[in-house]
Amino acid sequence: MKKIAAGGILVFCGVLLYLGVYIPASLEAVKLSGWSTPPGRLGTALQEIGGTTPFVFAIIMMAAGACLLLWGCLLDDILRKKTENKTETLEQQVN
């Protein structure tokens, strides 16, 4: 349960940080007069406002949160069912 709560908080904070960087960058991108092709218009705006590092950090936070959510929801249930099946088979062998 703790993994699910921590994962949810990380995803939520990552989304807030992402939006907090993306919205000002998109507003700045409208004002750009020129940009280079590899990073594009948004990438150039992110570099100008200094939002590249928080942008990447937000994506990492969302990915880590999603991993924790999946780990807490799916993997724990799978492991619990595996141990239940092993105890059931041992009980059947004893009987």
C-alpha positions as CSV (number, residue, x, y, z in Angstrom):
1,M,0.0,0.0,0.0
2,K,2.9,2.3,0.7
3,K,4.3,1.8,-2.8
4,I,0.9,2.7,-4.3
5,A,0.7,5.9,-2.3
6,A,4.3,6.9,-3.0
7,G,3.8,6.1,-6.7
8,G,0.7,8.2,-6.9
9,I,2.4,11.1,-5.2
10,L,5.4,10.9,-7.5
11,V,3.1,10.8,-10.6
12,F,1.1,13.7,-9.4
13,C,4.1,15.9,-8.5
14,G,5.7,15.0,-11.8
15,V,2.7,16.1,-13.7
16,L,2.5,19.3,-11.8
17,L,6.2,20.0,-12.5
18,Y,5.8,19.1,-16.1
19,L,2.9,21.5,-16.6
20,G,4.7,24.1,-14.6
21,V,7.6,24.0,-17.1
22,Y,5.6,23.2,-20.3
23,I,3.1,26.0,-20.0
24,P,5.6,28.9,-19.7
25,A,7.8,27.3,-22.4
26,S,4.8,27.1,-24.8
27,L,4.0,30.7,-24.1
28,E,7.7,31.6,-24.8
29,A,7.7,29.5,-28.0
30,V,5.0,31.6,-29.5
31,K,7.2,34.7,-29.1
32,L,10.3,33.1,-30.7
33,S,11.4,34.6,-34.0
34,G,13.8,31.8,-34.9
35,W,14.8,28.3,-33.7
36,S,17.0,25.4,-34.7
37,T,15.6,22.2,-36.1
38,P,17.0,19.5,-33.7
39,P,15.4,20.7,-30.5
40,G,12.6,22.4,-32.3
41,R,10.5,25.4,-31.2
42,L,9.6,24.0,-27.8
43,G,13.1,22.7,-27.1
44,T,14.6,26.1,-27.9
45,A,12.0,27.8,-25.6
46,L,12.9,25.4,-22.8
47,Q,16.5,26.2,-23.2
48,E,15.8,29.9,-23.2
49,I,13.8,29.9,-20.0
50,G,16.1,27.3,-18.3
51,G,13.5,24.6,-18.1
52,T,15.3,21.7,-19.6
53,T,16.5,20.2,-16.3
54,P,13.1,20.4,-14.6
55,F,11.4,19.1,-17.7
56,V,13.6,16.0,-17.7
57,F,13.2,15.6,-13.9
58,A,9.4,15.8,-14.2
59,I,9.5,12.9,-16.8
60,I,11.8,10.9,-14.5
61,M,9.4,11.5,-11.6
62,M,6.4,10.3,-13.6
63,A,8.2,7.2,-14.8
64,A,9.4,6.3,-11.3
65,G,5.9,6.9,-9.9
66,A,4.4,4.7,-12.6
67,C,6.9,1.9,-11.8
68,L,6.0,2.1,-8.1
69,L,2.3,2.0,-8.9
70,L,2.8,-1.1,-11.1
71,W,5.0,-2.7,-8.5
72,G,2.6,-2.0,-5.7
73,C,-0.5,-3.1,-7.6
74,L,0.6,-6.0,-9.8
75,L,3.8,-7.5,-8.6
76,D,2.8,-7.8,-4.9
77,D,-0.5,-9.5,-6.0
78,I,1.4,-11.9,-8.3
79,L,3.9,-12.8,-5.6
80,R,1.1,-13.3,-3.0
81,K,-0.8,-15.6,-5.3
82,K,2.4,-17.6,-6.0
83,T,3.0,-18.2,-2.3
84,E,-0.7,-19.1,-1.7
85,N,-0.5,-21.6,-4.5
86,K,2.7,-23.1,-3.0
87,T,1.2,-23.5,0.4
88,E,-1.9,-25.1,-1.1
89,T,0.1,-27.6,-3.0
90,L,2.2,-28.4,0.1
91,E,-1.0,-28.9,2.1
92,Q,-2.4,-31.2,-0.7
93,Q,0.8,-33.3,-0.7
94,V,0.7,-33.7,3.1
95,N,-2.9,-34.8,3.0
